[in-house]
């Protein structure tokens, strides 16, 4: 008998997040570990009148390529991937890893080559999404590997995942719509501001946002969601920041990242673990040393750090910043093969000032601002 939580998960992703309709080509991408959700999605897409196409990744395949492939092989792009990027109407990507640290032993320089070779495909999908030609959502299926990262049992982690997506509620869509309205008001208010200053232990950072668009995220591109983001003015970032949480990227985990910015560019970078990888990512290309995203996490159903960025960047009472590529819909212009989200916890002693006015303290916006 199908798990009703999988059926509800699939229903929200198909009917709400991506609005699958008659004749849509729908890519469903994951690993064998997410089979229950993939099957439920396939059924729901068929019911909606779409054409589901399943892409299942093989565990260890990317590791094998990065470990043994030459530069030509690292840079080769399958025609199928090109076709998917150009032709799909909907893309539903489900992260479901058996080993979240499987690339730790890979040369970071090879990972950079691999990322650069695929940047144009990512850019194409981002541009199509911004133009309304592609509806896409990234989500996660609970696995033992992710539960271990979160220091939870699998059962507890499953409960966490479904709670974060409001899937434990009678009407998840209504809850996402209500949060979306709140985030839309916040985005409109932030759109009137020119500069933000974030101050907490180890951090005093100024970010210019004049003329940029703030985007409210209500479960349409990430699931779970719950953030509002923009693309900072590329030369505006000044000061230093210490990221509270370990930062996963490319099958690795980097701890205690500290960055100092001048003129929008990282001029100093340190980490207690994974510093060589951090420096390699910053050297990936010219845009990797600049911020492509600044965001507030606003999902109060996410309160635990899990080591999975999809959840951690939505954590209520945090901000996150992405090194590298900006999202076109935010007005950001930074170009890079990198997009690495780093999370800073503001739930302790912290302040955020907008145009010199205190607007946020200890993980919350002050009342009656928007």
ZAVODO-175505 format. One line per 5 residues: number of its first residue (from 1); for each residue x negated, y, z negated of C-alpha. Coordinates in nm, 3 decimals, decimal comma. Example, Ala and Ser with C-alpha at 12.3 -4.5 7.8 and 13.67 -1.06 7.14 Angstrom:
1> -1,230:-0,450:-0,780; -1,367:-0,106:-0,714 $
//
This chain:
1> 0,000:0,000:0,000; -0,141:0,347:0,090; -0,262:0,562:-0,201; -0,011:0,845:-0,230; -0,292:1,090:-0,312 $
6> -0,458:1,012:0,022; -0,129:1,063:0,201; -0,075:1,399:0,029; -0,435:1,499:0,103; -0,386:1,418:0,472 $
11> -0,053:1,596:0,486; -0,197:1,921:0,350; -0,502:1,907:0,581; -0,297:1,839:0,894; 0,018:2,042:0,830 $
16> -0,125:2,337:0,636; -0,502:2,370:0,678; -0,518:2,307:1,053; -0,151:2,322:1,167; -0,188:2,033:1,411 $
21> 0,066:2,051:1,690; 0,182:1,873:2,003; -0,107:1,783:2,234; -0,390:1,902:2,008; -0,722:1,719:2,038 $
26> -0,814:1,653:1,675; -1,164:1,540:1,577; -1,184:1,354:1,246; -1,547:1,322:1,134; -1,676:1,130:0,833 $
31> -1,850:0,813:0,713; -1,708:0,466:0,639; -1,675:0,561:0,272; -1,383:0,794:0,354; -1,189:0,527:0,543 $
36> -0,870:0,562:0,329; -0,846:0,935:0,401; -0,948:0,896:0,767; -0,671:0,640:0,816; -0,415:0,864:0,645 $
41> -0,526:1,158:0,861; -0,500:0,951:1,178; -0,140:0,860:1,093; -0,050:1,219:1,009; -0,204:1,358:1,330 $
46> -0,006:1,106:1,535; 0,312:1,208:1,351; 0,235:1,573:1,433; 0,202:1,494:1,804; -0,174:1,537:1,825 $
51> -0,444:1,317:1,972; -0,678:1,196:1,694; -1,038:1,114:1,785; -1,247:0,959:1,508; -1,622:1,012:1,473 $
56> -1,786:0,791:1,208; -2,147:0,854:1,115; -2,376:0,563:1,026; -2,551:0,579:0,690; -2,923:0,641:0,736 $
61> -2,907:0,744:1,102; -3,018:1,105:1,051; -3,291:0,992:0,813; -3,422:0,749:1,077; -3,429:1,020:1,344 $
66> -3,600:1,277:1,121; -3,854:1,023:0,996; -3,950:0,869:1,329; -3,834:1,089:1,615; -4,064:1,307:1,822 $
71> -3,992:1,677:1,886; -3,802:1,598:2,207; -3,580:1,352:2,023; -3,523:1,593:1,733; -3,411:1,858:1,979 $
76> -3,191:1,636:2,198; -2,816:1,701:2,182; -2,570:1,430:2,278; -2,333:1,526:2,562; -2,052:1,401:2,340 $
81> -2,138:1,661:2,075; -2,142:1,935:2,339; -1,804:1,822:2,464; -1,659:1,810:2,115; -1,776:2,165:2,042 $
86> -1,620:2,297:2,364; -1,296:2,101:2,390; -1,155:2,020:2,045; -0,853:2,216:1,925; -0,894:2,098:1,566 $
91> -1,191:1,962:1,368; -1,150:1,795:1,030; -1,488:1,709:0,873; -1,494:1,495:0,560; -1,815:1,481:0,359 $
96> -1,855:1,135:0,202; -2,217:1,050:0,123; -2,356:0,727:-0,016; -2,682:0,907:-0,104; -2,681:1,283:-0,141 $
101> -3,062:1,297:-0,166; -3,142:1,073:0,129; -3,363:1,328:0,306; -3,580:1,422:0,009; -3,886:1,248:0,156 $
106> -3,856:1,410:0,501; -4,100:1,679:0,613; -3,909:2,010:0,573; -4,064:2,135:0,898; -3,894:1,853:1,088 $
111> -3,565:1,940:0,925; -3,612:2,298:1,044; -3,671:2,179:1,404; -3,357:1,963:1,382; -3,149:2,253:1,246 $
116> -3,270:2,499:1,510; -3,185:2,258:1,791; -2,823:2,237:1,673; -2,772:2,601:1,583; -2,608:2,688:1,915 $
121> -2,344:2,417:1,864; -2,265:2,556:1,518; -2,255:2,908:1,661; -2,017:2,797:1,936; -1,775:2,645:1,688 $
126> -1,795:2,952:1,463; -1,723:3,183:1,757; -1,434:2,965:1,879; -1,290:2,958:1,527; -1,322:3,337:1,492 $
131> -1,144:3,378:1,826; -0,859:3,147:1,719; -0,950:2,879:1,973; -1,046:2,619:1,711; -0,887:2,534:1,378 $
136> -1,134:2,360:1,153; -1,160:2,250:0,795; -1,438:2,091:0,592; -1,345:1,881:0,292; -1,492:1,606:0,074 $
141> -1,388:1,254:-0,022; -1,491:1,142:-0,370; -1,775:0,888:-0,368; -1,991:0,732:-0,636; -2,290:0,937:-0,518 $
146> -2,106:1,267:-0,562; -1,962:1,151:-0,895; -2,315:1,077:-1,017; -2,432:1,425:-0,910; -2,144:1,571:-1,110 $
151> -2,226:1,343:-1,407; -1,875:1,200:-1,401; -1,719:0,859:-1,361; -1,566:0,800:-1,019; -1,217:0,814:-1,167 $
156> -1,287:1,147:-1,340; -1,446:1,286:-1,025; -1,144:1,183:-0,816; -0,921:1,370:-1,060; -1,151:1,672:-1,033 $
161> -1,140:1,670:-0,650; -0,763:1,643:-0,631; -0,714:1,906:-0,901; -0,949:2,147:-0,719; -0,728:2,117:-0,411 $
166> -0,402:2,158:-0,610; -0,312:1,809:-0,489; -0,197:1,716:-0,840; 0,080:1,977:-0,815; 0,434:1,924:-0,686 $
171> 0,386:2,172:-0,401; 0,015:2,218:-0,316; 0,090:2,438:-0,016; 0,290:2,684:-0,225; -0,002:2,710:-0,467 $
176> -0,246:2,780:-0,182; -0,013:3,040:-0,037; 0,016:3,215:-0,375; -0,362:3,218:-0,420; -0,397:3,337:-0,061 $
181> -0,178:3,639:-0,132; -0,392:3,732:-0,433; -0,712:3,691:-0,233; -0,571:3,900:0,053; -0,506:4,188:-0,189 $
186> -0,858:4,155:-0,327; -1,006:4,147:0,024; -0,818:4,461:0,123; -0,939:4,642:-0,190; -1,301:4,530:-0,143 $
191> -1,279:4,652:0,215; -1,270:5,009:0,083; -1,607:4,971:-0,093; -1,952:5,054:0,043; -2,190:4,897:-0,208 $
196> -2,187:4,630:-0,479; -2,434:4,587:-0,761; -2,452:4,254:-0,950; -2,618:4,253:-1,292; -2,669:3,952:-1,517 $
201> -2,961:3,773:-1,682; -3,241:3,750:-1,425; -3,039:3,940:-1,163; -3,006:4,303:-1,058; -2,905:4,304:-0,693 $
206> -2,751:4,571:-0,471; -2,564:4,468:-0,154; -2,430:4,703:0,113; -2,088:4,612:0,254; -1,983:4,937:0,424 $
211> -1,778:4,871:0,736; -1,771:4,495:0,688; -1,460:4,276:0,670; -1,374:4,074:0,360; -1,214:3,740:0,443 $
216> -0,971:3,571:0,201; -1,006:3,191:0,202; -0,692:2,999:0,116; -0,760:2,640:0,220; -0,765:2,689:0,596 $
221> -1,139:2,634:0,665; -1,266:2,476:0,345; -1,064:2,242:0,127; -1,064:2,306:-0,158; -1,106:2,676:-0,108 $
226> -1,066:2,989:-0,314; -1,316:3,263:-0,231; -1,334:3,600:-0,063; -1,645:3,674:0,144; -1,810:3,921:0,375 $
231> -2,129:3,966:0,575; -2,362:4,215:0,401; -2,525:4,497:0,595; -2,840:4,323:0,709; -3,097:4,579:0,585 $
236> -2,912:4,676:0,267; -2,996:4,410:0,008; -3,232:4,531:-0,266; -3,344:4,385:-0,597; -3,376:4,038:-0,744 $
241> -3,146:3,745:-0,811; -3,176:3,422:-1,005; -2,937:3,147:-0,899; -2,790:2,968:-1,197; -2,718:2,635:-1,037 $
246> -2,936:2,387:-0,850; -2,891:2,434:-0,475; -2,835:2,130:-0,251; -2,925:2,158:0,116; -3,037:1,918:0,384 $
251> -3,028:1,613:0,159; -3,241:1,782:-0,110; -3,191:1,971:-0,433; -3,383:2,290:-0,518; -3,376:2,418:-0,876 $
256> -3,408:2,763:-1,035; -3,429:2,966:-0,716; -3,538:3,327:-0,767; -3,550:3,574:-0,478; -3,657:3,935:-0,447 $
261> -3,528:4,149:-0,160; -3,659:4,467:-0,003; -3,487:4,629:0,293; -3,255:4,329:0,318; -3,536:4,074:0,348 $
266> -3,666:3,817:0,101; -4,018:3,923:0,004; -4,069:3,684:-0,288; -3,926:3,337:-0,342; -3,978:3,092:-0,626 $
271> -3,823:2,767:-0,748; -3,911:2,531:-1,032; -3,848:2,232:-0,806; -3,841:2,219:-0,425; -4,029:2,545:-0,367 $
276> -4,207:2,409:-0,057; -3,870:2,324:0,097; -3,734:2,667:0,004; -4,025:2,839:0,176; -3,989:2,623:0,487 $
281> -3,621:2,712:0,515; -3,698:3,083:0,474; -3,952:3,053:0,756; -3,705:2,877:0,987; -3,647:3,190:1,193 $
286> -3,627:3,568:1,160; -3,276:3,571:1,014; -3,336:3,306:0,748; -3,481:3,562:0,505; -3,169:3,779:0,510 $
291> -2,822:3,730:0,366; -2,542:3,633:0,602; -2,274:3,605:0,335; -2,178:3,747:-0,003; -1,872:3,606:-0,181 $
296> -1,675:3,583:-0,503; -1,563:3,236:-0,622; -1,197:3,259:-0,727; -1,066:2,903:-0,775; -1,000:2,866:-1,147 $
301> -0,917:2,497:-1,099; -1,291:2,450:-1,041; -1,475:2,507:-1,368; -1,742:2,235:-1,365; -2,070:2,247:-1,175 $
306> -2,088:1,933:-0,961; -2,391:1,973:-0,735; -2,163:1,984:-0,430; -2,160:2,329:-0,271; -1,808:2,290:-0,129 $
311> -1,681:2,299:-0,486; -1,951:2,497:-0,666; -1,921:2,806:-0,445; -1,547:2,825:-0,522; -1,599:2,807:-0,898 $
316> -1,402:3,081:-1,069; -1,632:3,340:-1,224; -1,921:3,308:-0,980; -2,067:3,482:-0,679; -2,253:3,310:-0,401 $
321> -2,479:3,432:-0,125; -2,585:3,254:0,190; -2,928:3,289:0,342; -2,910:3,298:0,721; -2,622:3,295:0,966 $
326> -2,329:3,533:0,915; -1,970:3,446:1,002; -1,857:3,656:1,300; -1,517:3,735:1,146; -1,687:3,916:0,856 $
331> -1,858:4,166:1,083; -2,197:4,026:0,980; -2,460:4,031:1,252; -2,736:3,816:1,104; -2,840:3,528:1,332 $
336> -3,017:3,217:1,207; -3,018:2,840:1,234; -2,992:2,843:0,854; -2,680:2,890:0,642; -2,757:2,799:0,281 $
341> -2,512:2,891:0,005; -2,663:2,971:-0,336; -2,444:3,015:-0,645; -2,489:3,258:-0,935; -2,278:3,208:-1,249 $
346> -2,131:3,531:-1,388; -1,918:3,381:-1,667; -2,167:3,491:-1,933; -2,283:3,847:-1,986; -2,250:4,008:-1,644 $
351> -2,124:4,311:-1,458; -2,042:4,398:-1,100; -2,022:4,763:-0,997; -1,854:4,882:-0,677; -1,971:5,223:-0,556 $
356> -2,101:5,289:-0,906; -1,781:5,190:-1,088; -1,758:4,886:-1,317; -1,504:4,648:-1,159; -1,598:4,301:-1,284 $
361> -1,719:4,176:-1,620; -1,814:3,831:-1,750; -1,664:3,637:-1,460; -1,345:3,835:-1,401; -1,228:4,141:-1,213 $
366> -1,094:4,411:-1,443; -0,712:4,423:-1,456; -0,501:4,641:-1,228; -0,771:4,702:-0,967; -0,586:4,559:-0,668 $
//
